[in-house]
Amino acid sequence: MQTLTPNADIFHAKRRRFTCSNQTSTLIPTKPLSVSPARKTNKEHLRNLENVLKTSSRSIDHLENVTSRQEKTTTNTSTSSLLGGLNLARIWPQMKAAVDEMSPKNLKRLQRLLSKSSEERSPKSKLGSKWRELHGLNNWAGLLDPLDENLRRELVRYGEFVQAAYHAFHSDPEGSPRHVALPDGSFKVTKSLYATSSVRLPKWIDDVAPDLRWMTKQTSWVGYVAVCDDPREIRRMGRREIVIALRGTATLLEWSENFRPNLVSMPEPKPDQSDPTRPKVECGFNSLYTTGGQHAPSLAESLVGEITRLVELYAGEELSISVTGHSLGAAIALLAADDIAERVPHAPPVAVFSFGGPRVGNREFADRLDSKGVKVLRVVNSQDVVTKVPGIFSDNDKQGQNRNNGRSPGGIMEMVERNNPWAYSHVGAELRVDMKMSPYLKPNADVACCHDLEAYLHLVDGFLASNCPFRANAKRSLRKLLDEQRSNVKVLYTRKSLRLNRTFHDNGDVLPSPSSS
């Protein structure tokens, strides 16, 4: 007897169409059923029929199993479609970030950033011949967005030189600081710098507030000159560097000078007062830079004399001059750089690295700096209002890019801009950071925080590119930021810091927010 076996292929998704033919049955694809001849008995016919029925039963069972599997597959597919419709892929990164934020690894990293004793910096690389490019040889083209790792480290280093000036001043605001705690032990201070205001205040003010007499002093310590004297660091940097660091506004008279926004002509060998195209700078900044005191020369004379001495002392060596400042110090840094390039014989390359600086002069002043080869890199926080003043008509939004903008030299706007006493222009290249990029600071931080120097260094240390988030491996400690700007740090991190047993009111070696005053 022949046993008929089913073909499982017929129950796949793509079924062959069943048709009647003389060929093998598609339902039971075995040997053709032979038609019993007339001589076969009825008993044989019944046996054949019974076999056929048994085989068909097995085929039906197989069909039911296949159908069941197909229904399960369809159900799973429907479930996947439903979950896909929820778009969990969009939700998951946020869920994952929240989980990672509370992970032991992240908490340990936060504890390290908050630790007083674990101040960590990005590793120093050997600059060699690249120092000229980092010093602005090509106006930092290709180094700002995305931000070059070496340039980030240099910017933070310059900012720390300015912080040292703030801290030194606040250690003895009435006199001259005995010691400047430089962030880099390979440098030594060679000269203290003083600025004198031309504004005179009534004497009765000192009688009203005798404890704040330093606020009304005509002459105040504003910074210092330092030079690298470590042979190993000189080899790493590729040259011997002279750094001029200038603090921001601190005294009442300096605030008074800030609010003298009219433009005044810069001294020239043969000035033509009627020429509207003369370089001009803000009156108050120029006053602080050029005014001499009763017991001290002007900042201009003192600075040019010291730089001339150092250039002569290290004649024959490869030198560079880096002028750095914050706020008012950023403004005076531009005047100092212009003066050094003009008056110091055989002056080495001069570059300015400023943080939160205001506008200083008109368009002709910017052109004058450029013509002298002075390189300027301004670090600007988008939320910092100080960087947007003074000035009414200005080309700060188009600075450095086709300043005439298609206008003829004799156009109306050109005439208005040249003759307007408040027509200011920014100078040099710009690195723009944004408070909203920081995962630690509130996006609606107050004006003081947006201008604070430590907040600037925090943003620079975390900046990757304008279209990238805050870098996850930022090295700078959060301790100073929390000590000085606790109210502007997100509540999540202030609570975490409390859980990590951090104390904000114990300033230790960090003075209270000198750069936000």
GUKOLMI-52762 format. One record per residue (C-alpha): chain; z, x, y. Coordinates in nm, 4 decimals. Layout:
# residues N
REC|chain|pz|px|py
REC|A|Z|X|Y
...
This chain:
# residues 517
REC|chain|pz|px|py
REC|A|0.0000|0.0000|0.0000
REC|A|-0.0753|0.1207|0.3501
REC|A|0.1941|0.1187|0.6139
REC|A|0.0763|0.0355|0.9610
REC|A|0.2440|0.2399|1.2402
REC|A|0.2287|0.1635|1.6107
REC|A|0.0900|0.3974|1.8788
REC|A|0.3521|0.4498|2.1537
REC|A|0.0846|0.5486|2.4084
REC|A|-0.0218|0.1891|2.4448
REC|A|0.3054|0.1003|2.6187
REC|A|0.2739|0.3520|2.9045
REC|A|0.2331|0.2351|3.2620
REC|A|-0.1440|0.2543|3.2354
REC|A|-0.2321|0.0310|2.9475
REC|A|-0.5694|0.0194|2.7966
REC|A|-0.7251|-0.3245|2.8172
REC|A|-0.7028|-0.5093|2.4976
REC|A|-1.0423|-0.6272|2.3709
REC|A|-1.1549|-0.7771|2.0529
REC|A|-1.3885|-0.5546|1.8514
REC|A|-1.4677|-0.4414|1.5058
REC|A|-1.2840|-0.1178|1.5773
REC|A|-0.9224|-0.0369|1.5197
REC|A|-0.6746|-0.2711|1.6781
REC|A|-0.5291|-0.1357|1.9986
REC|A|-0.1932|-0.2881|1.9240
REC|A|-0.1698|-0.1355|1.5768
REC|A|-0.3993|0.1665|1.5832
REC|A|-0.3976|0.2596|1.2186
REC|A|-0.6645|0.2498|0.9626
REC|A|-0.8841|-0.0591|0.9884
REC|A|-0.7540|-0.3613|0.8126
REC|A|-0.9717|-0.4228|0.5194
REC|A|-1.0656|-0.7799|0.4504
REC|A|-0.9508|-0.8651|0.1082
REC|A|-1.2308|-0.9638|-0.1201
REC|A|-1.2319|-1.3023|-0.2815
REC|A|-1.1204|-1.1574|-0.6081
REC|A|-0.7776|-1.0547|-0.4593
REC|A|-0.5089|-1.2890|-0.5495
REC|A|-0.3056|-1.4929|-0.3132
REC|A|-0.0066|-1.2749|-0.3993
REC|A|-0.1763|-0.9661|-0.2592
REC|A|-0.2679|-1.1518|0.0587
REC|A|0.0892|-1.2527|0.1079
REC|A|0.2080|-0.8943|0.0561
REC|A|-0.0396|-0.7633|0.3134
REC|A|0.0652|-1.0297|0.5619
REC|A|0.4306|-0.9387|0.5134
REC|A|0.3579|-0.5707|0.5860
REC|A|0.1633|-0.6635|0.8967
REC|A|0.4491|-0.8771|1.0264
REC|A|0.7063|-0.5971|0.9698
REC|A|0.4909|-0.3434|1.1538
REC|A|0.4344|-0.5839|1.4429
REC|A|0.8106|-0.6374|1.4650
REC|A|0.8690|-0.2620|1.5016
REC|A|0.6001|-0.2457|1.7685
REC|A|0.7631|-0.5253|1.9671
REC|A|1.1026|-0.3501|1.9477
REC|A|0.9403|-0.0316|2.0795
REC|A|0.7772|-0.2281|2.3602
REC|A|1.1141|-0.3747|2.4604
REC|A|1.2707|-0.0259|2.4729
REC|A|0.9913|0.1087|2.6916
REC|A|1.0182|-0.1927|2.9197
REC|A|1.3936|-0.1418|2.9501
REC|A|1.3435|0.2210|3.0506
REC|A|1.0826|0.1190|3.3066
REC|A|1.3221|-0.1369|3.4570
REC|A|1.5930|0.1307|3.4881
REC|A|1.3472|0.3668|3.6560
REC|A|1.2445|0.0891|3.8946
REC|A|1.6104|0.0185|3.9752
REC|A|1.6803|0.3859|4.0452
REC|A|1.3719|0.4057|4.2651
REC|A|1.4866|0.1001|4.4590
REC|A|1.8327|0.2505|4.5033
REC|A|1.6815|0.5779|4.6268
REC|A|1.4658|0.3872|4.8716
REC|A|1.7707|0.1992|4.9979
REC|A|1.9697|0.5242|5.0481
REC|A|1.6682|0.6826|5.2056
REC|A|1.6523|0.3928|5.4467
REC|A|2.0028|0.4780|5.5643
REC|A|1.8696|0.8198|5.6730
REC|A|2.1756|1.0090|5.5539
REC|A|1.9924|1.3336|5.6230
REC|A|2.0401|1.2663|5.9921
REC|A|2.4102|1.1872|5.9501
REC|A|2.4961|1.4652|5.7073
REC|A|2.4665|1.7671|5.9415
REC|A|2.7276|1.6120|6.1715
REC|A|2.9516|1.5292|5.8764
REC|A|2.9049|1.8802|5.7423
REC|A|2.9779|2.0325|6.0844
REC|A|3.2974|1.8284|6.1112
REC|A|3.4088|1.9415|5.7677
REC|A|3.3185|2.3034|5.8391
REC|A|3.5072|2.2851|6.1690
REC|A|3.8300|2.2180|5.9818
REC|A|3.7573|2.4629|5.7014
REC|A|3.9993|2.7538|5.6413
REC|A|3.7234|2.9986|5.7322
REC|A|3.6677|2.8395|6.0730
REC|A|4.0383|2.8045|6.1428
REC|A|4.0852|3.1704|6.0584
REC|A|3.8026|3.2627|6.2945
REC|A|3.9550|3.0478|6.5701
REC|A|4.2895|3.2148|6.5141
REC|A|4.1191|3.5531|6.5519
REC|A|3.9521|3.4455|6.8764
REC|A|4.2870|3.3246|7.0113
REC|A|4.4775|3.6328|6.9098
REC|A|4.6008|3.8657|7.1835
REC|A|4.5738|4.1727|6.9643
REC|A|4.2287|4.1124|6.8154
REC|A|4.0036|4.1583|7.1170
REC|A|3.6629|4.2109|6.9580
REC|A|3.3399|4.3211|7.1190
REC|A|2.9845|4.3298|7.0016
REC|A|2.9043|4.6713|6.8553
REC|A|2.7614|4.9296|7.0900
REC|A|2.4148|5.0515|7.0063
REC|A|2.2659|5.3830|7.1021
REC|A|2.0500|5.3007|7.4015
REC|A|1.8671|5.6322|7.4436
REC|A|1.5450|5.5863|7.6376
REC|A|1.5836|5.2053|7.6280
REC|A|1.8424|5.2185|7.9067
REC|A|1.5723|5.2006|8.1750
REC|A|1.4417|4.8748|8.0326
REC|A|1.7945|4.7325|8.0166
REC|A|1.8448|4.8555|8.3726
REC|A|1.5530|4.6471|8.4973
REC|A|1.2515|4.8784|8.4797
REC|A|1.0285|4.5809|8.3912
REC|A|1.2492|4.3197|8.5603
REC|A|1.4004|4.2350|8.2204
REC|A|1.0750|4.0783|8.1001
REC|A|1.1162|3.9570|7.7422
REC|A|1.4894|4.0334|7.7350
REC|A|1.6410|3.7167|7.8834
REC|A|1.5175|3.4239|7.6769
REC|A|1.6059|3.4937|7.4015
REC|A|1.8783|3.7255|7.5277
REC|A|1.8573|4.0809|7.3993
REC|A|2.1680|4.1868|7.2036
REC|A|2.2071|4.5141|7.3938
REC|A|2.1617|4.3426|7.7290
REC|A|2.4272|4.0840|7.6385
REC|A|2.6714|4.3631|7.5613
REC|A|2.5902|4.5395|7.8893
REC|A|2.6331|4.2208|8.0940
REC|A|2.9742|4.1504|7.9423
REC|A|3.0735|4.5115|8.0109
REC|A|2.9744|4.4829|8.3785
REC|A|3.1667|4.1567|8.4063
REC|A|3.4767|4.3272|8.2701
REC|A|3.4452|4.5967|8.5371
REC|A|3.4652|4.3162|8.7953
REC|A|3.7641|4.1614|8.6177
REC|A|3.9386|4.4974|8.6447
REC|A|3.8820|4.4819|9.0225
REC|A|4.0369|4.1328|9.0391
REC|A|4.3405|4.2356|8.8386
REC|A|4.3929|4.5565|9.0362
REC|A|4.3828|4.3677|9.3660
REC|A|4.6304|4.1018|9.2533
REC|A|4.8666|4.3710|9.1280
REC|A|4.9126|4.4865|9.4899
REC|A|4.7299|4.2564|9.7342
REC|A|4.9005|4.3991|10.0423
REC|A|4.8155|4.7614|9.9808
REC|A|4.5982|4.9787|9.7619
REC|A|4.6233|4.9462|9.3828
REC|A|4.7774|5.2537|9.2283
REC|A|4.5901|5.2070|8.9056
REC|A|4.2743|5.0279|8.7957
REC|A|4.2814|4.9394|8.4257
REC|A|3.9192|4.9971|8.3392
REC|A|3.7856|4.8172|8.0312
REC|A|3.5976|5.1290|7.9256
REC|A|3.8032|5.4450|7.8803
REC|A|3.4972|5.6632|7.9196
REC|A|3.4884|5.5889|8.2963
REC|A|3.7124|5.7150|8.5742
REC|A|3.7646|5.5716|8.9230
REC|A|3.6491|5.8064|9.1989
REC|A|3.6841|5.5866|9.5073
REC|A|3.8636|5.2721|9.6268
REC|A|3.6623|5.0425|9.8492
REC|A|3.7881|4.8341|10.1445
REC|A|3.6210|4.5579|10.3439
REC|A|3.7171|4.4555|10.6997
REC|A|3.6649|4.1152|10.8537
REC|A|3.5564|4.0716|11.2140
REC|A|3.7309|3.7339|11.2343
REC|A|4.0573|3.7356|11.4300
REC|A|4.3326|3.4871|11.3498
REC|A|4.6247|3.3917|11.5756
REC|A|4.9392|3.6021|11.5128
REC|A|5.1546|3.2920|11.4701
REC|A|4.9941|3.2332|11.1297
REC|A|5.1830|3.5341|10.9913
REC|A|5.5074|3.3931|11.1277
REC|A|5.4503|3.0591|10.9570
REC|A|5.3850|3.2125|10.6128
REC|A|5.5300|3.5668|10.6034
REC|A|5.5083|3.5816|10.2224
REC|A|5.1313|3.5343|10.2415
REC|A|5.0687|3.8008|10.5016
REC|A|4.8173|3.9685|10.2722
REC|A|4.5988|3.6578|10.3059
REC|A|4.5450|3.7333|10.6766
REC|A|4.4986|4.1105|10.6615
REC|A|4.1916|4.2367|10.8434
REC|A|4.1198|4.5033|10.5825
REC|A|4.1589|4.4451|10.2083
REC|A|4.0858|4.6328|9.8879
REC|A|3.7663|4.4875|9.7362
REC|A|3.6631|4.7196|9.4554
REC|A|3.5984|5.0695|9.3387
REC|A|3.3430|5.3301|9.2349
REC|A|3.3657|5.4663|8.8805
REC|A|3.1630|5.7237|8.6930
REC|A|3.1229|5.7938|8.3225
REC|A|3.2699|6.1329|8.2279
REC|A|3.2703|6.1058|7.8469
REC|A|2.9937|6.3250|7.6952
REC|A|2.9681|6.1064|7.3852
REC|A|2.9255|5.7880|7.5914
REC|A|2.6752|5.9610|7.8168
REC|A|2.4668|6.0485|7.5112
REC|A|2.4920|5.6910|7.3826
REC|A|2.3816|5.5388|7.7142
REC|A|2.1086|5.7964|7.7685
REC|A|2.2359|5.8897|8.1163
REC|A|2.5475|5.9271|8.3286
REC|A|2.6220|5.5935|8.4899
REC|A|2.7832|5.5260|8.8263
REC|A|2.9345|5.1766|8.8510
REC|A|3.0303|4.9945|9.1714
REC|A|3.2490|4.6886|9.1001
REC|A|3.3314|4.4288|9.3686
REC|A|3.5665|4.1313|9.3395
REC|A|3.5154|3.7860|9.4890
REC|A|3.6846|3.6012|9.7737
REC|A|4.0650|3.6321|9.7831
REC|A|4.1950|3.6360|10.1419
REC|A|4.1856|3.3764|10.4151
REC|A|3.9688|3.5967|10.6364
REC|A|3.7196|3.6469|10.3561
REC|A|3.6971|3.2703|10.3188
REC|A|3.6330|3.2494|10.6930
REC|A|3.3450|3.4942|10.6612
REC|A|3.1952|3.2843|10.3811
REC|A|3.1540|2.9952|10.6243
REC|A|2.9370|3.1828|10.8736
REC|A|2.6014|3.0897|10.7199
REC|A|2.3665|3.1748|11.0049
REC|A|2.1211|3.4556|10.9335
REC|A|2.1398|3.7810|11.1318
REC|A|1.8894|4.0642|11.1434
REC|A|1.9580|4.3763|10.9439
REC|A|1.9795|4.7077|11.1294
REC|A|1.6487|4.8901|11.1473
REC|A|1.5320|5.2100|11.3210
REC|A|1.3184|5.0204|11.5715
REC|A|1.4195|4.6560|11.5603
REC|A|1.1977|4.3915|11.7098
REC|A|1.4213|4.0946|11.7780
REC|A|1.1247|3.8665|11.8438
REC|A|0.9726|3.9269|11.4987
REC|A|1.0551|3.6240|11.2792
REC|A|0.9561|3.8151|10.9642
REC|A|1.2443|4.0615|10.9914
REC|A|1.4844|4.0832|10.6935
REC|A|1.7948|3.8776|10.7658
REC|A|2.1221|3.8234|10.5809
REC|A|2.4203|3.5907|10.6048
REC|A|2.6382|3.6717|10.9057
REC|A|2.9726|3.6689|10.7230
REC|A|2.8591|3.8885|10.4330
REC|A|2.7061|4.1380|10.6729
REC|A|3.0276|4.1406|10.8793
REC|A|3.2442|4.2298|10.5798
REC|A|3.0057|4.5049|10.4770
REC|A|2.9521|4.6734|10.8143
REC|A|3.2772|4.6195|11.0084
REC|A|3.5179|4.9130|11.0273
REC|A|3.8970|4.8841|11.0427
REC|A|4.1630|5.0635|11.2447
REC|A|4.2570|5.2903|10.9575
REC|A|3.9530|5.2706|10.7338
REC|A|3.5787|5.3168|10.7747
REC|A|3.3438|5.0281|10.7041
REC|A|3.2603|4.9452|10.3447
REC|A|2.9036|5.0588|10.4115
REC|A|3.0032|5.4049|10.5333
REC|A|3.2627|5.4566|10.2635
REC|A|3.0288|5.3507|9.9836
REC|A|2.7224|5.5457|10.0968
REC|A|2.9345|5.8571|10.1473
REC|A|3.0827|5.8400|9.7976
REC|A|2.7512|5.7729|9.6244
REC|A|2.5898|6.0599|9.8157
REC|A|2.8700|6.2905|9.6997
REC|A|2.8338|6.1873|9.3339
REC|A|2.4546|6.2228|9.3368
REC|A|2.4919|6.5760|9.4736
REC|A|2.7721|6.6566|9.2283
REC|A|2.5652|6.5556|8.9259
REC|A|2.2321|6.6844|9.0569
REC|A|1.9948|6.7687|8.7749
REC|A|2.1417|6.5069|8.5375
REC|A|1.9845|6.1743|8.4577
REC|A|2.1787|5.9185|8.6623
REC|A|2.1802|5.5469|8.7265
REC|A|2.3691|5.3280|8.9732
REC|A|2.4851|4.9833|8.8621
REC|A|2.6331|4.7534|9.1256
REC|A|2.8163|4.4518|8.9870
REC|A|3.0126|4.1714|9.1485
REC|A|3.1219|3.8117|9.1268
REC|A|3.0960|3.5441|9.3971
REC|A|3.1474|3.7221|9.7314
REC|A|3.1271|4.0512|9.5438
REC|A|2.7832|3.9514|9.4137
REC|A|2.6648|3.8965|9.7715
REC|A|2.8019|4.2287|9.8972
REC|A|2.6500|4.4011|9.5914
REC|A|2.3014|4.3182|9.7215
REC|A|2.3798|4.4638|10.0635
REC|A|2.5255|4.7746|9.9009
REC|A|2.2248|4.8252|9.6744
REC|A|1.9867|4.7913|9.9684
REC|A|2.1915|5.0405|10.1699
REC|A|2.2111|5.2971|9.8890
REC|A|1.8378|5.2821|9.8239
REC|A|1.7770|5.3257|10.1989
REC|A|2.0284|5.5941|10.2940
REC|A|2.1239|5.8027|9.9885
REC|A|1.8904|6.1022|9.9472
REC|A|1.7264|6.1254|9.6062
REC|A|1.8963|5.8055|9.4943
REC|A|1.8657|5.7373|9.1196
REC|A|1.7568|5.3951|8.9888
REC|A|1.9689|5.1190|9.1437
REC|A|2.0299|4.7833|8.9719
REC|A|2.2500|4.4846|9.0575
REC|A|2.4174|4.2699|8.7909
REC|A|2.5787|3.9713|8.9613
REC|A|2.7752|3.6684|8.8409
REC|A|2.7930|3.3389|9.0301
REC|A|2.6493|3.4860|9.3479
REC|A|2.5424|3.2816|9.6517
REC|A|2.2190|3.3276|9.8413
REC|A|2.2400|3.6252|10.0718
REC|A|1.9284|3.6571|10.2857
REC|A|1.5838|3.5299|10.3700
REC|A|1.2598|3.5847|10.1866
REC|A|1.1900|3.9051|10.3763
REC|A|1.5212|4.0484|10.2608
REC|A|1.4224|3.9751|9.8998
REC|A|1.0858|4.1449|9.9593
REC|A|1.2625|4.4429|10.1148
REC|A|1.4806|4.4952|9.8066
REC|A|1.1776|4.4671|9.5835
REC|A|0.9810|4.7188|9.7888
REC|A|1.2644|4.9719|9.7529
REC|A|1.2671|4.9374|9.3757
REC|A|1.6111|4.7752|9.3618
REC|A|1.6381|4.5626|9.0472
REC|A|1.8509|4.2493|9.0545
REC|A|1.9665|4.0358|8.7618
REC|A|2.1649|3.7262|8.8588
REC|A|2.3694|3.5420|8.5978
REC|A|2.3831|3.1778|8.7054
REC|A|2.5755|2.8828|8.5611
REC|A|2.3751|2.5631|8.6084
REC|A|2.6907|2.3737|8.7082
REC|A|2.8102|2.6352|8.9606
REC|A|2.7643|2.5020|9.3162
REC|A|2.8266|2.8454|9.4724
REC|A|2.4888|2.9661|9.3458
REC|A|2.3188|2.6859|9.5415
REC|A|2.4503|2.7750|9.8864
REC|A|2.4005|2.8568|10.1678
REC|A|2.0591|2.7485|10.2883
REC|A|1.8458|2.4474|10.3715
REC|A|1.4860|2.5580|10.3302
REC|A|1.4577|2.8005|10.0407
REC|A|1.2258|2.8954|9.7601
REC|A|1.4997|2.9451|9.5042
REC|A|1.3367|2.7082|9.2588
REC|A|1.0180|2.9128|9.2648
REC|A|1.1744|3.2521|9.3247
REC|A|0.9633|3.5377|9.2096
REC|A|0.6694|3.3115|9.1220
REC|A|0.3927|3.2863|9.3789
REC|A|0.6174|3.2468|9.6788
REC|A|0.3476|3.1336|9.9168
REC|A|0.2530|2.8659|9.6630
REC|A|-0.0928|2.8353|9.8034
REC|A|0.0165|2.7991|10.1647
REC|A|-0.1601|2.9894|10.4352
REC|A|0.0538|3.2411|10.6286
REC|A|0.0114|3.0320|10.9385
REC|A|0.1014|2.7012|10.7757
REC|A|0.3620|2.4668|10.9180
REC|A|0.6064|2.5136|10.6294
REC|A|0.5667|2.8894|10.6543
REC|A|0.6476|2.8781|11.0254
REC|A|0.9482|2.6501|10.9758
REC|A|1.0822|2.8664|10.6958
REC|A|1.0504|3.1887|10.8931
REC|A|1.2113|3.0531|11.2080
REC|A|1.4845|2.8459|11.0492
REC|A|1.8216|3.0267|11.0789
REC|A|1.9288|2.8917|10.7377
REC|A|1.6121|2.9657|10.5387
REC|A|1.7608|3.1493|10.2414
REC|A|1.6008|3.2850|9.9267
REC|A|1.7399|3.4129|9.5993
REC|A|1.6591|3.7641|9.4804
REC|A|1.5409|3.9146|9.1530
REC|A|1.5485|3.7832|8.7954
REC|A|1.7783|3.5117|8.6703
REC|A|1.9694|3.4512|8.3484
REC|A|2.0699|3.0852|8.3508
REC|A|2.3555|2.9715|8.1294
REC|A|2.4957|2.6207|8.0932
REC|A|2.8542|2.5024|8.0605
REC|A|2.7394|2.2206|7.8323
REC|A|2.6237|2.4707|7.5701
REC|A|2.9792|2.5868|7.4971
REC|A|3.1456|2.4070|7.2040
REC|A|3.4864|2.4861|7.3559
REC|A|3.4530|2.3787|7.7208
REC|A|3.4348|2.0223|7.8475
REC|A|3.0857|1.9331|7.9729
REC|A|3.2441|1.7872|8.2890
REC|A|3.4517|2.0952|8.3689
REC|A|3.5757|2.1169|8.7278
REC|A|3.4225|2.3245|9.0058
REC|A|3.6704|2.6106|8.9659
REC|A|3.5934|2.6494|8.5960
REC|A|3.2178|2.6431|8.6567
REC|A|3.2612|2.9378|8.8952
REC|A|3.5273|3.1262|8.6982
REC|A|3.4261|3.4757|8.5899
REC|A|3.5850|3.4510|8.2454
REC|A|3.3911|3.1286|8.1868
REC|A|3.0739|3.3176|8.2826
REC|A|3.1448|3.5947|8.0327
REC|A|3.2242|3.3350|7.7656
REC|A|2.8874|3.1674|7.8246
REC|A|2.6969|3.4974|7.8272
REC|A|2.8641|3.6091|7.5050
REC|A|2.7563|3.2865|7.3332
REC|A|2.4064|3.2609|7.4813
REC|A|2.1134|3.3041|7.2434
REC|A|1.8257|3.1284|7.4169
REC|A|1.7708|2.8278|7.6410
REC|A|1.6622|2.6166|7.3427
REC|A|1.9334|2.7362|7.1021
REC|A|2.2956|2.6288|7.0555
REC|A|2.5955|2.8503|7.1284
REC|A|2.5885|3.1417|6.8856
REC|A|2.8300|3.0985|6.5967
REC|A|2.9216|3.4677|6.5759
REC|A|3.0311|3.5083|6.9389
REC|A|3.2810|3.7937|6.9639
REC|A|3.4671|3.7307|7.2883
REC|A|3.8275|3.6168|7.2587
REC|A|3.9142|3.2674|7.3834
REC|A|4.2613|3.3696|7.4910
REC|A|4.1829|3.4376|7.8576
REC|A|3.9724|3.1244|7.8793
REC|A|4.2556|2.9117|7.7429
REC|A|4.5140|3.0819|7.9645
REC|A|4.3099|3.0312|8.2799
REC|A|4.1148|2.7125|8.2123
REC|A|4.3237|2.5146|7.9659
REC|A|4.2564|2.1816|8.1383
REC|A|3.8818|2.2416|8.0995
REC|A|3.8920|2.3286|7.7293
REC|A|3.8192|2.0461|7.4872
REC|A|4.1321|1.8728|7.3592
REC|A|4.0321|1.9457|6.9998
REC|A|4.0730|2.3196|7.0563
REC|A|4.3861|2.2998|7.2684
REC|A|4.5510|2.1034|6.9864
REC|A|4.4284|2.3517|6.7308
REC|A|4.5639|2.6369|6.9390
REC|A|4.9034|2.4667|6.9527
REC|A|4.8980|2.4305|6.5769
REC|A|4.8223|2.8003|6.5581
REC|A|5.1403|2.8635|6.7620
REC|A|4.9584|2.9886|7.0706
REC|A|5.1415|2.9917|7.4031
REC|A|4.9352|2.9444|7.7154
REC|A|5.1988|2.9979|7.9833
REC|A|5.2786|3.3528|7.8734
REC|A|5.0061|3.5407|8.0577
REC|A|5.1122|3.8847|7.9361
REC|A|4.8644|4.1349|8.0734
REC|A|4.6280|3.8627|8.1979
REC|A|4.6828|3.7553|8.5581
REC|A|4.6416|3.3845|8.6412
REC|A|4.2771|3.3037|8.7038
REC|A|4.1967|3.5595|8.9748
REC|A|3.8255|3.4834|8.9709
REC|A|3.8628|3.1072|9.0193
REC|A|4.0498|3.1329|9.3485
